[in-house]
Amino acid sequence: MTAEPLLVPHPDAGVLARAVAARLITALVDGQAERGEASVVLTGGGIGIALLRAVRTSPAFDVVDWSRVDVWWGDERFVAADSPDRNERQAREALLDHLPVDPARIFPMGHPREPAADDAAALKAATVAAAQYAELLASRAAPGTNLPVFDVVLLGLGPDGHVASLFPNLPGVMSTEAVVAVGNSPKPPPVRISLTLATIQSARQVWVIVAGEEKAQAVAAAFAGAGPIEVPATGAVGRERTLWLADRAAASRLPTAR
Ligand SMILES: O=C(O)[C@H](O)[C@@H](O)[C@H](O)[C@H](O)COP(=O)(O)O
């Protein structure tokens, strides 16, 4: 295995979702065989939720002991707990509500406790929630460390090269904190919470999952040597393995694309 990013092509988005679901099931089973438990960091976005649905309908889904899986989020839209926009809610509907998970091992990011008076107040509340998530991460880390070693971090890719809620040229990209609040996300909603690249890099495996022609330019820029300030996804690397799992359209602007 290598942490050097490796692009794995897939014919289309449907096959991609099913293939990543199979890969995820295998990674969790392997983690449980080796360490007795496993962990995954979920992503929002179209392909991120589609792959959760594909896990649910996979014939192999019950090979995983879901009661021994820690579930984290890479980012969250800072909106009301019952908002359909929340990544947590979408993940629960797509998969988690249908599995025998241990509720004590599901770690959603925070949400506003009350409607904020303005964007500044919302950012302030998100900053508190981000710090609380960092504490939660530390509470599940090995003694002497601040972060758990995630088995797999799942990330969608934005057309601008963002992953989680780390956007090009915004301060969150280079943050050395574990978790950041984002107050001016170019992708709605504007206020978000995100793991930082430093935290994502603590994972054994990082998978950037990308479908669609509108992502092709960002994929090409990443593999042409762009840095994380310009294309944040390039900073999302795992300790053992970094995979870019792409459909044909997303990989179409790579020099080797056929
Ligand atoms: O909460 C979010 O919006 C995300 O976590 C974000 O990083 C997403 O994964 C990408 O924007 C890709 O989203 P799509 O797959 O919908 O394009």
The ligand as an SDF file (V2000), in Angstrom:
LIG
                    3D

 17 16  0  0  0  0  0  0  0  0999 V2000
  -21.6260   18.5990    3.1380 O   0  0  0  0  0  0  0  0  0  0  0  0
  -21.1780   18.6700    2.0200 C   0  0  0  0  0  0  0  0  0  0  0  0
  -21.6870   19.3750    1.1710 O   0  0  0  0  0  0  0  0  0  0  0  0
  -19.9800   17.8580    1.6880 C   0  0  0  0  0  0  0  0  0  0  0  0
  -19.4820   17.0090    2.5950 O   0  0  0  0  0  0  0  0  0  0  0  0
  -19.1140   18.2740    0.5580 C   0  0  0  0  0  0  0  0  0  0  0  0
  -17.7340   18.2310    0.7730 O   0  0  0  0  0  0  0  0  0  0  0  0
  -19.5070   17.3260   -0.5790 C   0  0  0  0  0  0  0  0  0  0  0  0
  -19.0270   16.0350   -0.3250 O   0  0  0  0  0  0  0  0  0  0  0  0
  -18.9670   17.8090   -1.9040 C   0  0  0  0  0  0  0  0  0  0  0  0
  -19.4150   19.1170   -2.1240 O   0  0  0  0  0  0  0  0  0  0  0  0
  -19.4270   16.9230   -3.0410 C   0  0  0  0  0  0  0  0  0  0  0  0
  -20.8240   16.9390   -3.0870 O   0  0  0  0  0  0  0  0  0  0  0  0
  -21.6100   16.3430   -4.3290 P   0  0  0  0  0  0  0  0  0  0  0  0
  -21.2130   14.8860   -4.4050 O   0  0  0  0  0  0  0  0  0  0  0  0
  -23.0570   16.5270   -4.0170 O   0  0  0  0  0  0  0  0  0  0  0  0
  -21.1610   17.1110   -5.5270 O   0  0  0  0  0  0  0  0  0  0  0  0
  1  2  2  0
  2  3  1  0
  2  4  1  0
  4  5  1  0
  4  6  1  0
  6  7  1  0
  6  8  1  0
  8  9  1  0
  8 10  1  0
 10 11  1  0
 10 12  1  0
 12 13  1  0
 13 14  1  0
 14 15  2  0
 14 16  1  0
 14 17  1  0
M  END
$$$$
